[in-house]
Amino acid sequence: MAIAQIKLTNRPGSRLQICQAFFGPDFREDEVDALQQYFIYYSEELDLLRKGISEESWQIKGLAAETYEDIFYLVNVLRKNGDSRRSELRQRLSLRFPSADDQGLNRSIDLAIRLWLMINTQEPEFGGLRHEAISVQWDDESTLLAFLHSLFPRSRWQITAQSSRLEPHFTAAFMRDVCGLSIEWTTSLHDHLRLDRLRKALKVFPYKCHLQALIDSHKNSSENKQPLVPLQVLEETKLSLALLFPFWDSRTVAFLVKEKQDFHEHGPFEATRALTLLDFDHWRDRLLELHEEVFQPPPVSWAQLWRDRRSPQQFWTFWIAIMILALTVVSTAATIVQAWASLKALDELSS
């Protein structure tokens, strides 16, 4: 049985066929292995269709798409009709799914977007299925292109070249070790670099190979269609991963190995790290907020104090002062002990 005819409740047999349906017919078999993490996500999404208190509450209930061929068809329709509203797409899709209602068609569109573009389009009642990703909902008023572009607004801030410079220590490993910031991996692209100041947690979208596949699929396409996710967003996301997780940094590599992430091992590799915010337009505001969080608060523990190199002058001034204080304490203690020993000796002589 061909994979396209397999039910969504069954595991797919050919990953290459999925890749070629999503990323274009030029996708090669030797590129499939790099998408291992993506296919873990893919399988999880299909499993979540049958998650809930009862079968009546499952997402798959009434879903218009039933087979992989249906998903491939949906992705192709979405790719070619970015300037359509959701109601217009439902009308077009009803020719293939005549028995499906609006809810079943909407859920199928959402599923196709999640599987293809990795953006967590979801009804509010299912928003908690993926606690690591915030859900968004496309309405009937905006076109698909306008909706997806609205998720990645351009920066509101204009900055100078001098103020845009980033510190060499602006890496995720440094943020964790020195600033106590936790890194949380998200499966939704629009959540990338979202900072939770209260929990001191940063969300990172680590699917670099998926980003590259989307970029290549558009560049290799013969259709003159505007990409649903701006190419600049995809490129900036890759660049931000290279910025926060430099593949040549031993501390970063150790951290990623511990987190079971391998995106730093897959090319293309950036020749140099971007050290300026001017390289980012869509992610600049979130990077500015992150930079502020990292370089303003002081360290909160002795371990963080020792690792902190944000200001070398302050670092050495502090530790030299600590050494002087320690030597002063030792000297004072030695003086006290010497005085005590002298008094004791005098007492023994007088007795």
C-alpha positions as CSV (number, residue, x, y, z in Angstrom):
1,M,0.0,0.0,0.0
2,A,1.4,3.4,-0.9
3,I,2.0,5.8,1.9
4,A,-0.4,8.3,0.6
5,Q,-3.3,5.9,1.1
6,I,-2.3,5.0,4.7
7,K,-4.6,6.3,7.4
8,L,-3.3,9.0,9.7
9,T,-3.7,6.6,12.7
10,N,-1.0,4.4,11.2
11,R,2.8,5.1,11.0
12,P,4.0,6.3,7.6
13,G,6.4,4.0,5.7
14,S,8.3,6.5,3.5
15,R,9.7,9.6,5.0
16,L,11.1,10.6,1.7
17,Q,7.6,10.8,0.2
18,I,6.6,13.1,3.1
19,C,9.6,15.3,2.5
20,Q,9.0,15.6,-1.2
21,A,5.3,16.5,-0.6
22,F,6.2,19.2,1.9
23,F,9.6,20.4,0.6
24,G,9.5,19.8,-3.1
25,P,10.3,16.9,-5.5
26,D,14.0,17.9,-5.5
27,F,14.4,16.7,-1.9
28,R,16.9,13.9,-1.8
29,E,16.9,10.6,0.1
30,D,20.3,11.4,1.7
31,E,18.8,14.5,3.3
32,V,16.1,12.6,5.2
33,D,18.3,11.5,8.1
34,A,19.0,15.1,9.1
35,L,15.2,15.6,9.8
36,Q,15.1,12.9,12.5
37,Q,14.0,15.4,15.2
38,Y,11.4,16.8,12.9
39,F,9.9,13.3,12.3
40,I,9.7,12.7,16.0
41,Y,7.6,15.9,16.2
42,Y,5.6,14.7,13.2
43,S,4.6,11.5,14.9
44,E,3.8,13.2,18.2
45,E,1.4,15.5,16.3
46,L,-0.5,12.6,14.9
47,D,-0.6,10.9,18.3
48,L,-2.1,14.1,19.8
49,L,-5.0,13.8,17.5
50,R,-6.3,10.9,19.7
51,K,-5.5,12.5,23.1
52,G,-8.3,13.6,25.4
53,I,-10.7,12.5,28.1
54,S,-12.9,10.5,25.7
55,E,-13.0,9.7,22.0
56,E,-15.7,12.4,21.6
57,S,-13.1,15.0,22.7
58,W,-10.3,13.9,20.3
59,Q,-9.2,16.3,17.5
60,I,-9.5,13.5,15.0
61,K,-13.2,13.4,15.6
62,G,-14.8,14.7,12.4
63,L,-11.4,15.5,10.8
64,A,-11.8,15.9,7.1
65,A,-8.3,14.6,6.3
66,E,-8.0,10.9,6.9
67,T,-5.0,9.8,4.9
68,Y,-1.5,11.0,4.2
69,E,-2.6,11.8,0.7
70,D,-5.2,14.1,2.2
71,I,-2.5,16.0,4.1
72,F,-0.3,16.2,1.0
73,Y,-3.3,17.6,-0.9
74,L,-4.0,20.2,1.8
75,V,-0.4,21.4,1.9
76,N,-0.5,21.8,-1.9
77,V,-3.7,23.8,-1.7
78,L,-2.3,26.0,1.1
79,R,0.9,26.5,-0.8
80,K,-0.9,27.7,-3.9
81,N,-3.6,29.8,-2.2
82,G,-1.9,32.0,0.4
83,D,-4.0,35.0,-0.7
84,S,-7.2,33.2,0.2
85,R,-9.3,33.6,3.3
86,R,-10.1,30.5,5.4
87,S,-13.8,30.5,4.2
88,E,-12.6,30.5,0.6
89,L,-10.3,27.6,1.3
90,R,-13.1,25.7,3.0
91,Q,-15.2,26.1,-0.1
92,R,-12.4,24.9,-2.3
93,L,-11.7,21.9,0.0
94,S,-15.3,20.9,0.2
95,L,-15.0,19.6,-3.4
96,R,-12.6,16.9,-2.1
97,F,-14.3,16.4,1.3
98,P,-18.0,16.9,0.5
99,S,-19.2,15.3,3.8
100,A,-16.9,17.4,6.1
101,D,-18.3,20.3,8.1
102,D,-16.6,23.6,8.7
103,Q,-15.0,22.4,12.0
104,G,-13.6,19.3,10.3
105,L,-12.1,21.4,7.5
106,N,-10.7,24.0,9.9
107,R,-9.0,21.3,12.0
108,S,-7.6,19.7,8.8
109,I,-6.1,23.0,7.7
110,D,-4.6,23.6,11.2
111,L,-3.1,20.1,11.1
112,A,-1.6,20.6,7.7
113,I,0.0,23.9,8.9
114,R,1.4,22.3,12.0
115,L,2.9,19.3,10.1
116,W,4.3,21.4,7.2
117,L,5.3,24.7,8.7
118,M,5.6,23.8,12.4
119,I,3.4,26.6,13.6
120,N,1.0,25.6,16.4
121,T,-2.3,26.5,14.8
122,Q,-4.9,25.1,17.2
123,E,-8.3,25.6,18.6
124,P,-8.3,27.1,22.1
125,E,-9.6,23.9,23.7
126,F,-6.6,22.0,22.4
127,G,-4.1,24.6,23.2
128,G,-2.8,22.8,26.3
129,L,-1.9,19.6,24.4
130,R,1.5,21.0,23.8
131,H,2.4,22.9,26.9
132,E,5.8,24.0,25.4
133,A,4.1,25.9,22.5
134,I,1.6,28.7,22.5
135,S,-1.3,28.0,20.2
136,V,-2.6,30.5,17.6
137,Q,-5.9,30.5,15.6
138,W,-6.5,31.7,12.0
139,D,-9.8,33.4,11.7
140,D,-12.1,33.9,8.6
141,E,-11.3,37.6,8.1
142,S,-7.6,37.5,7.1
143,T,-5.9,35.7,4.3
144,L,-3.5,32.8,5.1
145,L,-0.6,34.9,4.0
146,A,-1.6,37.9,6.2
147,F,-2.3,35.7,9.2
148,L,1.1,33.9,9.1
149,H,3.1,37.1,8.3
150,S,1.4,38.8,11.3
151,L,3.0,36.2,13.6
152,F,6.5,37.5,12.6
153,P,6.2,41.3,12.8
154,R,9.2,43.5,11.9
155,S,11.0,45.3,14.7
156,R,9.5,48.4,16.2
157,W,12.9,49.8,17.2
158,Q,15.4,51.6,15.1
159,I,18.9,51.3,16.6
160,T,22.4,52.6,15.8
161,A,25.3,50.5,14.7
162,Q,27.0,51.1,18.1
163,S,24.0,50.1,20.2
164,S,23.3,47.1,18.1
165,R,26.6,45.3,19.0
166,L,26.2,42.1,20.9
167,E,28.6,40.8,23.6
168,P,30.9,37.9,22.7
169,H,29.4,36.1,25.7
170,F,25.9,36.3,24.3
171,T,25.4,32.5,24.1
172,A,22.7,30.2,25.6
173,A,25.3,28.3,27.6
174,F,26.5,31.5,29.2
175,M,23.0,32.7,29.9
176,R,22.3,29.4,31.7
177,D,25.5,29.2,33.7
178,V,25.9,32.9,34.7
179,C,22.4,34.3,34.5
180,G,20.4,31.3,35.7
181,L,18.3,31.4,32.5
182,S,16.7,28.0,31.5
183,I,16.4,27.0,27.9
184,E,13.1,25.5,26.8
185,W,12.7,23.8,23.4
186,T,9.6,24.8,21.5
187,T,8.0,23.0,18.6
188,S,6.3,26.1,17.2
189,L,8.3,28.6,15.1
190,H,6.4,31.7,16.2
191,D,7.5,30.9,19.8
192,H,11.2,31.2,19.0
193,L,13.1,33.6,21.4
194,R,10.0,34.2,23.6
195,L,11.3,35.2,27.0
196,D,9.4,34.5,30.3
197,R,11.0,37.0,32.7
198,L,9.0,35.6,35.7
199,R,10.3,32.0,35.2
200,K,13.6,33.2,33.7
201,A,13.0,30.8,30.7
202,L,13.8,31.3,27.0
203,K,12.0,29.3,24.3
204,V,14.1,28.2,21.4
205,F,13.0,26.6,18.1
206,P,15.8,24.1,17.4
207,Y,14.6,22.6,14.1
208,K,17.4,24.0,11.9
209,C,17.2,21.3,9.3
210,H,13.4,21.9,8.9
211,L,14.1,25.6,8.4
212,Q,16.7,24.8,5.7
213,A,14.3,22.4,4.0
214,L,11.6,25.2,3.8
215,I,14.2,27.6,2.5
216,D,15.5,25.2,-0.2
217,S,11.9,24.3,-1.2
218,H,11.1,27.9,-2.0
219,K,14.4,28.6,-3.8
220,N,14.0,25.4,-5.9
221,S,10.4,26.1,-6.7
222,S,9.4,27.1,-10.3
223,E,6.3,28.8,-9.0
224,N,6.4,32.5,-8.5
225,K,4.6,32.4,-5.1
226,Q,5.3,34.4,-2.0
227,P,6.3,32.0,0.8
228,L,3.8,31.7,3.6
229,V,6.5,32.2,6.1
230,P,8.9,35.0,5.0
231,L,12.3,33.7,3.9
232,Q,13.9,36.4,6.0
233,V,12.2,34.9,9.1
234,L,13.6,31.4,8.3
235,E,17.1,32.8,7.6
236,E,17.1,34.9,10.8
237,T,16.0,31.9,12.9
238,K,18.9,29.9,11.6
239,L,21.2,32.9,12.2
240,S,19.9,33.3,15.8
241,L,20.7,29.6,16.5
242,A,24.2,30.1,15.2
243,L,24.5,33.2,17.5
244,L,23.2,31.5,20.7
245,F,24.7,28.1,20.0
246,P,28.1,28.5,18.3
247,F,29.2,25.1,17.1
248,W,32.8,25.9,17.9
249,D,32.2,26.7,21.6
250,S,32.9,23.7,23.9
251,R,30.6,24.9,26.6
252,T,27.8,25.1,24.1
253,V,28.5,21.7,22.6
254,A,28.5,20.1,26.1
255,F,25.2,21.8,26.9
256,L,23.5,20.6,23.6
257,V,24.8,17.0,24.1
258,K,23.2,17.0,27.6
259,E,20.0,18.3,26.1
260,K,20.1,15.7,23.3
261,Q,20.1,18.3,20.6
262,D,22.2,17.9,17.4
263,F,21.2,20.8,15.2
264,H,24.6,22.4,15.6
265,E,26.1,19.3,13.8
266,H,24.2,20.0,10.6
267,G,25.1,22.5,8.0
268,P,25.2,24.9,6.4
269,F,27.4,26.5,9.1
270,E,27.8,30.2,9.5
271,A,31.3,31.4,8.8
272,T,31.3,33.9,11.6
273,R,29.0,34.7,14.4
274,A,26.6,37.7,14.0
275,L,27.5,40.2,16.7
276,T,25.0,42.9,15.7
277,L,21.3,43.2,16.1
278,L,21.1,44.9,12.7
279,D,21.3,41.4,11.2
280,F,17.9,40.8,12.6
281,D,14.6,42.5,11.6
282,H,11.9,40.1,12.7
283,W,13.6,38.8,15.8
284,R,15.3,42.0,16.9
285,D,12.8,43.0,19.6
286,R,13.0,39.6,21.3
287,L,16.8,39.6,21.1
288,L,16.9,43.1,22.6
289,E,14.7,42.0,25.5
290,L,16.9,39.0,26.0
291,H,20.1,41.1,25.9
292,E,18.6,43.4,28.5
293,E,17.7,40.4,30.7
294,V,21.2,38.9,30.4
295,F,23.4,41.9,30.9
296,Q,21.6,44.0,33.5
297,P,20.9,41.7,36.5
298,P,23.9,40.8,38.7
299,P,24.8,37.2,39.4
300,V,22.9,35.6,42.2
301,S,25.3,32.9,43.4
302,W,29.0,32.3,44.0
303,A,29.2,29.9,41.1
304,Q,27.6,32.5,38.8
305,L,30.0,35.2,40.2
306,W,33.0,33.0,39.3
307,R,31.7,32.4,35.7
308,D,30.6,36.0,35.1
309,R,32.8,37.7,32.4
310,R,30.3,40.3,31.3
311,S,32.6,43.0,32.7
312,P,36.2,41.9,33.0
313,Q,37.1,45.0,35.0
314,Q,34.4,44.5,37.5
315,F,35.2,40.7,37.6
316,W,38.8,41.2,38.5
317,T,38.1,44.2,40.9
318,F,35.6,42.0,42.8
319,W,37.8,39.0,43.1
320,I,40.9,41.0,44.0
321,A,38.9,42.7,46.7
322,I,37.8,39.2,47.9
323,M,41.4,38.1,48.0
324,I,42.5,41.2,49.9
325,L,39.7,40.7,52.4
326,A,40.6,37.0,52.8
327,L,44.3,37.9,53.4
328,T,43.2,40.6,55.8
329,V,41.1,38.1,57.7
330,V,43.9,35.6,57.8
331,S,46.4,38.2,58.9
332,T,44.1,39.4,61.6
333,A,43.5,35.9,62.8
334,A,47.2,35.2,62.8
335,T,47.8,38.4,64.9
336,I,45.1,37.4,67.4
337,V,46.6,33.9,67.7
338,Q,50.1,35.3,68.1
339,A,48.9,37.7,70.8
340,W,47.1,34.9,72.6
341,A,50.2,32.7,72.5
342,S,52.3,35.6,73.9
343,L,49.9,36.2,76.8
344,K,49.8,32.5,77.5
345,A,53.6,32.3,77.6
346,L,53.8,35.3,80.0
347,D,51.3,33.6,82.3
348,E,53.4,30.4,82.3
349,L,56.6,32.4,83.1
350,S,54.9,34.3,85.9
351,S,53.6,31.1,87.4
